[in-house]
Amino acid sequence: MIADISLFGIFIDVRLVAALLAGLALVGLRRVLGATGAYRLLWHPALADLALFVLLWAAVAWGFVALQARLVPLLG
């Protein structure tokens, strides 16, 4: 996996970027779950948020790995 992303000469860890993207996705998902009333069915909404964040973070990281696997043969 690519270890760092260079942003204007500043190296940023990919795990941080993946966590930020997962956090943004979680904010949107929380709004949808709150608007539909799904949180009323949960015993502990904070634990559900944590679990959703971990799942989203894993999905984004897996997406980065899949993207890298497709880009490496193209870029050489």
C-alpha positions in Angstrom: 0.0 0.0 0.0 1.1 3.6 -0.6 2.5 4.8 2.7 2.3 8.6 2.1 0.5 11.1 -0.1 2.5 14.2 -1.1 0.4 17.3 -0.9 2.4 20.3 -2.0 5.6 18.8 -0.6 4.0 17.8 2.7 3.7 14.0 3.2 0.4 12.9 4.7 -0.2 9.3 5.9 -2.8 7.4 3.9 -4.4 6.1 7.1 -5.2 9.7 8.1 -6.7 10.5 4.7 -8.8 7.3 4.9 -9.9 8.2 8.5 -11.0 11.7 7.4 -12.9 10.3 4.4 -14.6 7.7 6.7 -15.5 10.5 9.1 -17.1 12.6 6.4 -19.1 9.6 5.2 -20.1 8.9 8.8 -21.4 12.5 9.2 -23.7 12.0 6.2 -24.8 8.6 7.3 -25.6 9.9 10.8 -27.8 12.6 9.3 -29.7 10.0 7.2 -30.1 7.7 10.2 -31.3 10.5 12.4 -33.8 11.7 9.9 -35.2 8.3 9.4 -35.5 7.6 13.2 -33.2 4.6 13.1 -31.4 5.8 16.3 -34.6 5.2 18.3 -34.2 1.5 17.7 -30.6 1.3 19.0 -29.6 0.6 22.6 -26.4 2.7 22.4 -26.2 5.0 19.4 -22.6 6.0 20.2 -21.5 2.3 19.9 -23.3 2.1 16.6 -21.5 5.2 15.4 -18.2 3.7 16.4 -18.9 0.5 14.6 -20.1 2.4 11.5 -16.9 4.4 11.5 -14.7 1.4 11.8 -16.6 -0.3 8.9 -16.4 2.8 6.8 -12.7 3.2 7.5 -12.0 -0.4 6.5 -14.0 0.1 3.3 -12.1 3.3 2.4 -8.8 1.6 3.1 -9.8 -1.4 1.0 -10.7 1.0 -1.8 -7.3 2.7 -1.6 -5.6 -0.8 -1.9 -7.8 -1.7 -4.8 -7.1 1.6 -6.5 -3.4 1.2 -6.0 -3.5 -2.3 -7.5 -5.1 -0.9 -10.6 -2.8 2.1 -10.9 0.6 0.3 -10.4 0.4 -1.6 -13.7 -0.7 1.5 -15.5 2.0 3.7 -14.1 4.8 1.2 -14.2 
